[in-house]
C-alpha cells in the first residue's frame, strides 16, 4: 500500500526539510510542485527566482488550465512504485481535488512563525534571490498569489507539524 503525503505550508515553513527527512529515513520519493516550473526555467536559461517561477506557473495555468501542475503531480504519484511519496508544495484548492482521489493520500500542514521562516529562507538560499530578501520583501512574498490560498487549503489537513523548534524537534 502506498502512502502519499501532501505537504502544505507557507514559504520556507520546512516542507522540503520534512520531505528530505522522509526520503533519508524511509526511502520516500519526493515530488515537488515547483519542479516542472524549475524545468521550464532551466530549459529557457532563466534564473530560478521565486518571481520567475510564479510567472511560469501563472502562464501555464492560464494557457493549459488551473489544474495543469496538480494533474501532472497526481499522475507522477500514481506511476511511482515507492511505498512512500511526498508531494512538496501543495498550495491550491485544485491541487487537493486530484490528490484526494489518490488512495493513501494525506495532507500534512507544516507551520512555522513568519520571522523564523524568513531567517531560514535567507540561510538556505534555495533560490538566487533568497539571501538578499529583506523581512519586508519576505512579508510581501508571503502575500503573493502562490501563497494566498494556503491557509484555506490547509484546513483539509489531517496532520499538523509545528516547525518552530530545532531539527530534532521536527524529526521527533
C-alpha positions as CSV (number, residue, x, y, z in Angstrom):
1,X,0.0,0.0,0.0
2,X,1.3,3.5,-1.0
3,X,1.3,6.4,1.5
4,X,1.1,9.7,-0.3
5,X,1.8,12.7,2.0
6,X,1.0,16.2,0.6
7,X,2.9,18.9,2.4
8,X,1.3,22.3,2.7
9,X,2.8,25.3,4.4
10,X,3.8,28.9,3.8
11,X,7.1,29.8,2.1
12,X,10.1,28.4,4.0
13,X,8.0,26.6,6.6
14,X,10.1,23.4,6.3
15,X,8.2,21.3,3.8
16,X,11.5,20.5,2.0
17,X,13.2,19.6,5.2
18,X,10.3,17.2,6.1
19,X,10.5,15.7,2.6
20,X,14.3,15.2,2.7
21,X,14.0,13.6,6.2
22,X,11.3,11.1,4.9
23,X,13.5,10.3,1.9
24,X,16.6,9.7,4.0
25,X,14.8,7.7,6.8
26,X,12.1,5.9,4.9
27,X,13.2,6.0,1.2
28,X,10.3,8.2,0.3
29,X,10.2,9.6,-3.2
30,X,9.9,13.4,-3.3
31,X,7.7,15.1,-6.0
32,X,7.9,18.8,-5.9
33,X,5.2,21.1,-7.3
34,X,7.9,23.6,-8.2
35,X,10.0,21.1,-10.2
36,X,8.0,21.5,-13.5
37,X,8.5,25.3,-13.1
38,X,12.2,24.9,-12.5
39,X,12.4,22.6,-15.5
40,X,10.9,25.2,-17.8
41,X,13.1,28.0,-16.4
42,X,16.2,25.8,-16.9
43,X,15.2,24.9,-20.4
44,X,15.0,28.6,-21.3
45,X,18.2,29.5,-19.4
46,X,16.3,31.8,-17.0
47,X,17.2,32.2,-13.3
48,X,15.0,30.1,-10.9
49,X,13.8,33.1,-8.9
50,X,10.6,33.0,-7.0
51,X,9.2,35.7,-9.3
52,X,10.1,33.7,-12.4
53,X,8.5,30.5,-11.0
54,X,5.3,32.4,-10.2
55,X,5.2,33.8,-13.7
56,X,5.7,30.4,-15.3
57,X,3.1,28.9,-13.0
58,X,0.6,31.7,-13.9
59,X,1.3,31.3,-17.6
60,X,0.9,27.5,-17.6
61,X,-2.3,27.6,-15.6
62,X,-3.8,30.3,-17.8
63,X,-2.9,28.6,-21.0
64,X,-3.4,24.9,-20.0
65,X,-5.9,25.0,-17.1
66,X,-5.6,25.9,-13.4
67,X,-5.1,22.3,-12.6
68,X,-2.2,21.5,-15.0
69,X,0.5,21.1,-12.4
70,X,-1.7,19.3,-10.0
71,X,-2.7,16.8,-12.7
72,X,0.9,16.1,-13.6
73,X,2.0,15.6,-10.0
74,X,-1.0,13.3,-9.3
75,X,-0.1,11.2,-12.4
76,X,3.5,11.1,-11.2
77,X,2.4,9.9,-7.8
78,X,0.1,7.2,-9.4
79,X,3.0,5.9,-11.5
80,X,5.5,5.9,-8.7
81,X,6.5,2.5,-7.3
82,X,7.7,4.0,-4.0
83,X,5.9,2.9,-0.8
84,X,6.0,6.5,0.5
85,X,5.6,9.5,-1.8
86,X,6.0,13.1,-0.5
87,X,4.4,15.8,-2.5
88,X,6.2,19.0,-1.6
89,X,4.3,22.3,-2.2
90,X,0.6,21.7,-2.2
91,X,-0.9,25.2,-2.5
92,X,-4.2,25.5,-4.4
93,X,-7.7,24.1,-3.9
94,X,-7.4,22.3,-7.3
95,X,-4.3,20.5,-6.1
96,X,-6.4,18.8,-3.5
97,X,-9.1,17.8,-5.9
98,X,-6.8,15.5,-7.8
99,X,-4.8,14.4,-4.8
100,X,-7.8,13.4,-2.6
101,X,-8.6,10.8,-5.3
102,X,-5.3,9.1,-4.8
103,X,-5.6,6.1,-2.4
104,X,-3.4,6.6,0.6
105,X,-3.3,10.4,0.3
106,X,-2.9,12.6,3.5
107,X,-2.5,16.3,3.7
108,X,0.1,17.5,6.2
109,X,0.4,21.1,7.3
110,X,3.8,22.4,8.3
111,X,3.6,25.6,10.4
112,X,6.4,28.0,11.3
113,X,6.3,31.6,12.5
114,X,7.0,34.2,9.8
115,X,10.2,35.6,11.3
116,X,11.7,32.1,11.6
117,X,10.7,31.3,8.1
118,X,12.4,34.5,6.8
119,X,15.6,33.6,8.7
120,X,15.6,30.0,7.4
121,X,14.9,31.1,3.8
122,X,17.9,33.5,3.8
123,X,20.2,30.8,5.3
124,X,19.2,28.0,2.9
125,X,19.4,30.1,-0.3
126,X,17.3,27.7,-2.4
127,X,16.6,30.4,-5.0
128,X,19.2,33.0,-6.1
129,X,17.2,35.9,-4.5
130,X,16.7,34.3,-1.1
131,X,19.9,35.5,0.6
132,X,19.2,39.2,-0.1
133,X,15.4,39.2,0.6
134,X,14.6,41.7,3.5
135,X,11.9,40.9,6.0
136,X,9.6,43.5,4.4
137,X,10.1,41.8,1.0
138,X,9.5,38.4,2.6
139,X,6.3,39.6,4.0
140,X,5.2,40.8,0.6
141,X,6.1,37.4,-0.9
142,X,4.2,35.8,1.9
143,X,1.1,37.5,0.5
144,X,1.8,36.6,-3.2
145,X,-0.8,34.7,-5.3
146,X,1.1,31.4,-4.8
147,X,0.9,31.7,-1.0
148,X,-2.6,33.3,-0.7
149,X,-4.7,30.1,-0.7
150,X,-2.5,28.0,1.6
151,X,-4.5,28.8,4.8
152,X,-7.7,27.8,3.2
153,X,-6.4,24.6,1.6
154,X,-4.6,23.7,4.8
155,X,-7.9,23.4,6.6
156,X,-8.2,20.0,5.0
157,X,-5.0,18.7,6.6
158,X,-5.2,15.5,8.6
159,X,-1.9,16.0,10.3
160,X,0.0,19.0,11.6
161,X,3.7,19.7,12.2
162,X,4.9,22.6,14.3
163,X,8.3,23.6,12.9
164,X,9.2,26.4,15.3
165,X,11.8,24.4,17.2
166,X,15.0,22.6,16.3
167,X,15.5,20.0,13.6
168,X,15.4,17.3,16.3
169,X,12.1,18.6,17.5
170,X,10.7,18.5,13.9
171,X,12.1,15.0,13.3
172,X,10.6,13.7,16.5
